[in-house]
């Protein structure tokens, strides 16, 4: 291993591994690489002045004051009763510290959260709080730097693999699309009203997330936020294009719509029943709110089914 590589590893070992991007880089290791290339050592707000002093001793440079105010140890907290299950925060989290699935409540795994704040901007309903950590939890979070690094690197490997898979699938679809079209192809490509509704919601949420991130970028102007804004802009454009394509497609047969509505109504009823059993006879206020939302969704699903069957 050459001296530059050794220096990068040593510098990275001194950084808090929040992977927050506040230094202007998309992670702690890229910042370590920047320091080796001559970049200033005072750009890590989560690390604080103590990190600047440690870096100065390692690279034999003056210990400058922090470029931005210090960010103390903190964690994200999702107000679960307000969460709509959009998964935007899951996609933004650099350490996979958020648990949940589409249209279901999300929660933060506290011991895996670095407090990077990257989940805040994409959230379309502002249901995420950033809470400070008191001692001794603050010290324990800083001691988990190696764990955060490993999770960040694991996430990056997973994303690279998923991108390779998507690329291969796109190439396969392109090859299939070169075949002559037929009436069956046109029927399969028809738009379902439920899909149109979903696409409209996704397009609106994508626009909201983009607008919020653009405001964050205007205030802070970091490279990580700029990258996030560009990603959200592409996602918003893709969602809008998908909606426009679906809007131009022919409507499917009523039987298909009724079948899907029956499935949706049955799943909604099952979710209500499952929640009632899980929460018991005396649910907490948050559980009661979630149960009420599930019941409303079940009623709406049944109404949709009734309307389709009445045609």
C-alpha positions as CSV (number, residue, x, y, z in Angstrom):
1,X,0.0,0.0,0.0
2,X,1.4,3.4,-1.0
3,X,1.7,6.4,1.3
4,X,-1.3,8.1,-0.1
5,X,-3.5,5.1,0.5
6,X,-2.2,4.8,4.1
7,X,-2.9,8.5,4.6
8,X,-6.4,8.1,3.3
9,X,-7.1,5.2,5.6
10,X,-5.6,7.0,8.6
11,X,-7.6,10.2,7.9
12,X,-10.8,8.3,7.4
13,X,-10.3,6.6,10.7
14,X,-10.4,9.9,12.5
15,X,-13.7,11.1,10.8
16,X,-17.0,10.4,12.6
17,X,-18.5,8.4,9.7
18,X,-21.8,10.2,9.7
19,X,-21.6,10.2,5.9
20,X,-23.6,13.5,6.0
21,X,-22.0,15.4,3.1
22,X,-21.7,18.6,5.2
23,X,-18.0,18.7,4.2
24,X,-19.0,18.9,0.5
25,X,-18.2,15.3,-0.3
26,X,-20.6,12.3,-0.6
27,X,-19.2,10.5,2.4
28,X,-16.3,10.5,4.9
29,X,-13.8,8.6,2.8
30,X,-14.1,11.0,-0.2
31,X,-13.4,13.8,2.2
32,X,-10.3,11.9,3.4
33,X,-9.2,11.6,-0.2
34,X,-9.7,15.4,-0.6
35,X,-7.6,16.1,2.5
36,X,-4.8,14.0,1.0
37,X,-5.1,16.1,-2.2
38,X,-4.6,19.2,-0.1
39,X,-8.2,20.2,0.9
40,X,-8.7,22.0,4.3
41,X,-9.1,19.8,7.4
42,X,-11.8,22.0,9.1
43,X,-14.9,21.0,7.0
44,X,-16.4,18.3,9.3
45,X,-19.1,19.8,11.6
46,X,-20.1,16.5,13.2
47,X,-16.5,15.8,14.1
48,X,-16.1,19.2,15.7
49,X,-12.9,20.9,16.7
50,X,-11.6,17.7,18.3
51,X,-11.5,16.1,14.9
52,X,-9.7,19.1,13.4
53,X,-7.0,18.9,16.1
54,X,-6.6,15.2,15.5
55,X,-6.3,15.7,11.7
56,X,-3.9,18.5,12.2
57,X,-1.6,16.3,14.3
58,X,-1.8,13.5,11.7
59,X,-1.2,15.6,8.5
60,X,1.1,18.1,10.2
61,X,-1.0,21.2,9.4
62,X,-2.3,24.1,11.6
63,X,-5.5,23.3,13.5
64,X,-7.9,25.9,11.9
65,X,-11.3,26.8,13.4
66,X,-14.3,24.8,12.0
67,X,-15.6,26.2,8.7
68,X,-19.2,25.6,9.8
69,X,-20.7,25.5,13.3
70,X,-20.2,22.1,15.1
71,X,-23.0,19.6,14.8
72,X,-23.3,17.6,18.1
73,X,-24.3,13.9,18.1
74,X,-27.9,13.5,17.1
75,X,-30.4,11.0,15.7
76,X,-33.4,11.0,13.4
77,X,-36.9,10.3,14.8
78,X,-39.9,9.6,12.6
79,X,-43.3,10.7,14.0
80,X,-44.9,7.4,12.9
81,X,-48.5,8.5,13.1
82,X,-47.8,11.1,10.4
83,X,-45.6,8.8,8.2
84,X,-47.2,7.9,4.8
85,X,-44.7,5.2,3.9
86,X,-43.3,6.9,0.8
87,X,-39.8,5.3,1.3
88,X,-38.0,8.5,0.4
89,X,-36.1,8.6,3.7
90,X,-35.1,4.9,3.3
91,X,-33.6,5.7,-0.1
92,X,-31.6,8.7,1.3
93,X,-30.2,7.0,4.4
94,X,-26.5,6.3,4.0
95,X,-26.4,3.5,6.6
96,X,-29.7,1.7,5.9
97,X,-30.9,2.8,9.4
98,X,-34.6,3.2,8.5
99,X,-36.9,0.2,8.6
100,X,-40.2,0.1,6.6
101,X,-41.8,-0.6,3.3
102,X,-43.9,1.2,0.7
103,X,-47.2,2.6,2.2
104,X,-46.3,1.2,5.6
105,X,-45.1,3.0,8.7
106,X,-41.3,3.6,8.9
107,X,-39.1,3.8,12.0
108,X,-35.4,4.6,12.7
109,X,-33.0,2.0,14.0
110,X,-31.5,4.3,16.6
111,X,-28.2,2.4,17.0
112,X,-27.6,2.5,13.2
113,X,-28.5,6.2,12.7
114,X,-25.6,8.6,12.3
115,X,-27.7,11.8,12.6
116,X,-26.7,12.8,9.0
117,X,-30.0,14.6,8.4
118,X,-30.1,13.4,4.8
119,X,-33.6,11.8,5.4
120,X,-35.2,15.2,6.3
121,X,-35.2,16.9,2.9
122,X,-36.8,14.2,0.8
123,X,-39.7,13.7,3.3
124,X,-42.9,15.1,1.7
125,X,-44.8,15.4,4.9
126,X,-42.1,16.7,7.3
127,X,-42.6,13.9,9.8
128,X,-38.9,13.5,10.7
129,X,-37.3,15.3,13.7
130,X,-33.5,15.4,14.4
131,X,-33.0,15.0,18.1
132,X,-29.8,15.7,20.1
133,X,-28.1,12.9,22.0
134,X,-27.1,13.4,25.6
135,X,-24.2,11.5,27.3
136,X,-23.5,8.7,27.5
137,X,-25.5,8.0,24.3
138,X,-23.5,10.6,22.4
139,X,-20.2,9.0,23.2
140,X,-21.6,5.6,22.3
141,X,-22.7,6.9,18.9
142,X,-19.2,8.3,18.2
143,X,-17.7,4.9,19.2
144,X,-19.8,3.2,16.5
145,X,-17.8,5.0,13.7
146,X,-16.4,1.7,12.3
147,X,-19.9,0.2,12.3
148,X,-21.3,3.2,10.4
149,X,-18.4,2.9,7.8
150,X,-19.1,-0.8,7.3
151,X,-22.9,-0.2,6.8
152,X,-22.2,2.7,4.4
153,X,-19.8,0.6,2.3
154,X,-22.3,-2.3,2.4
155,X,-25.0,-0.1,1.2
156,X,-22.9,1.3,-1.7
157,X,-22.1,-2.3,-2.8
158,X,-25.8,-3.2,-2.7
159,X,-26.8,-0.1,-4.7
160,X,-24.1,-0.9,-7.3
161,X,-25.4,-4.5,-7.7
162,X,-29.0,-3.3,-8.0
163,X,-27.9,-0.7,-10.6
164,X,-26.2,-3.5,-12.6
165,X,-29.3,-5.6,-12.4
166,X,-31.5,-2.7,-13.5
167,X,-29.2,-2.0,-16.4
168,X,-29.4,-5.6,-17.5
169,X,-33.2,-5.5,-17.2
170,X,-33.4,-2.3,-19.3
171,X,-31.3,-3.9,-22.0
172,X,-33.5,-6.9,-22.0
173,X,-36.6,-4.7,-22.3
174,X,-35.1,-2.7,-25.1
175,X,-34.4,-5.9,-26.9
176,X,-38.0,-7.1,-26.4
177,X,-39.4,-3.7,-27.5
178,X,-37.7,-4.1,-30.9
179,X,-40.2,-6.9,-31.7
180,X,-43.2,-6.0,-33.9
181,X,-46.2,-4.9,-31.7
182,X,-49.5,-6.8,-31.7
183,X,-53.0,-6.1,-30.5
184,X,-52.2,-8.2,-27.4
185,X,-49.2,-5.9,-26.6
186,X,-51.5,-2.9,-26.9
187,X,-54.0,-4.5,-24.5
188,X,-51.3,-5.4,-22.0
189,X,-50.0,-1.8,-22.1
190,X,-53.4,-0.3,-21.3
191,X,-53.7,2.0,-18.2
192,X,-55.6,1.0,-15.1
193,X,-57.4,3.8,-13.1
194,X,-55.8,2.6,-9.9
195,X,-52.4,2.8,-11.5
196,X,-53.2,6.3,-12.8
197,X,-54.1,7.4,-9.3
198,X,-50.9,5.9,-7.9
199,X,-48.8,7.6,-10.6
200,X,-50.5,10.9,-9.9
201,X,-49.7,10.6,-6.2
202,X,-46.1,9.6,-6.9
203,X,-45.6,12.5,-9.3
204,X,-47.0,15.0,-6.7
205,X,-44.8,13.6,-4.0
206,X,-41.7,13.7,-6.2
207,X,-42.4,17.4,-7.0
208,X,-42.8,18.1,-3.3
209,X,-39.6,16.4,-2.3
210,X,-37.7,18.2,-5.1
211,X,-39.1,21.6,-4.0
212,X,-38.1,20.9,-0.4
213,X,-34.6,19.8,-1.3
214,X,-34.1,22.8,-3.6
215,X,-34.9,25.1,-0.6
216,X,-32.4,23.1,1.5
217,X,-29.8,23.6,-1.2
218,X,-30.4,27.3,-1.4
219,X,-29.8,27.6,2.3
220,X,-26.8,25.3,2.7
221,X,-25.4,24.7,-0.8
222,X,-23.4,21.5,-0.1
223,X,-22.3,19.1,-2.8
224,X,-24.3,16.3,-1.1
225,X,-27.5,18.4,-1.3
226,X,-26.7,19.3,-4.9
227,X,-26.4,15.6,-5.8
228,X,-29.6,14.9,-3.9
229,X,-31.5,17.7,-5.7
230,X,-30.3,16.4,-9.1
231,X,-31.4,12.8,-8.2
232,X,-34.8,14.1,-7.0
233,X,-35.2,16.2,-10.2
234,X,-34.6,13.1,-12.3
235,X,-37.0,11.1,-10.2
236,X,-39.6,13.8,-10.5
237,X,-39.2,13.9,-14.3
238,X,-39.4,10.1,-14.5
239,X,-42.6,10.1,-12.4
240,X,-44.2,12.8,-14.5
241,X,-43.3,11.0,-17.7
242,X,-44.7,7.8,-16.4
243,X,-47.9,9.6,-15.5
244,X,-48.2,11.2,-18.9
245,X,-47.6,7.9,-20.7
246,X,-50.2,6.1,-18.6
247,X,-52.7,8.9,-19.2
248,X,-52.5,8.5,-22.9
249,X,-52.9,4.7,-22.8
250,X,-56.4,3.1,-23.3
251,X,-58.5,2.1,-20.3
252,X,-58.4,-1.7,-19.5
253,X,-61.5,-3.9,-19.3
254,X,-63.8,-3.4,-16.3
255,X,-63.3,-7.0,-15.2
256,X,-59.6,-6.3,-14.6
257,X,-60.3,-3.2,-12.6
258,X,-63.0,-5.0,-10.5
259,X,-60.5,-7.8,-9.8
260,X,-57.9,-5.4,-8.6
261,X,-60.4,-3.5,-6.5
262,X,-61.5,-6.8,-4.8
263,X,-57.9,-7.6,-4.0
264,X,-57.3,-4.1,-2.6
265,X,-60.5,-4.2,-0.5
266,X,-59.6,-7.6,0.9
267,X,-56.0,-6.5,1.7
268,X,-57.3,-3.4,3.4
269,X,-59.7,-5.4,5.6
270,X,-56.9,-7.8,6.5
271,X,-54.7,-4.9,7.5
272,X,-57.4,-3.5,9.8
273,X,-57.9,-6.9,11.4
274,X,-54.2,-7.4,11.9
275,X,-53.8,-4.0,13.5
276,X,-56.8,-4.5,15.8
277,X,-55.3,-7.8,17.1
278,X,-51.8,-6.3,17.4
279,X,-52.9,-3.1,19.3
280,X,-55.4,-4.9,21.6
281,X,-58.4,-3.3,23.3
282,X,-56.5,-0.2,24.6
283,X,-54.3,1.1,21.8
284,X,-52.1,4.1,22.4
285,X,-53.0,7.5,20.8
286,X,-50.6,6.9,17.9
287,X,-51.9,3.3,17.4
288,X,-55.4,4.6,17.5
289,X,-54.6,7.2,14.8
290,X,-52.9,4.5,12.7
291,X,-55.9,2.2,13.2
292,X,-58.3,4.9,12.2
293,X,-56.3,5.6,9.0
294,X,-56.4,1.9,8.1
295,X,-60.1,1.8,8.6
296,X,-60.7,4.8,6.4
297,X,-58.5,3.2,3.7
298,X,-60.6,0.0,4.0
299,X,-63.8,2.0,3.6
300,X,-62.5,3.8,0.6
301,X,-61.3,0.6,-1.0
302,X,-64.8,-1.0,-0.5
303,X,-66.5,2.1,-2.0
304,X,-64.2,1.9,-5.0
305,X,-65.2,-1.7,-5.5
306,X,-68.9,-1.0,-5.0
307,X,-68.7,1.8,-7.7
308,X,-67.0,-0.5,-10.2
309,X,-69.5,-3.3,-9.6
310,X,-72.5,-0.9,-10.0
311,X,-71.6,0.1,-13.5
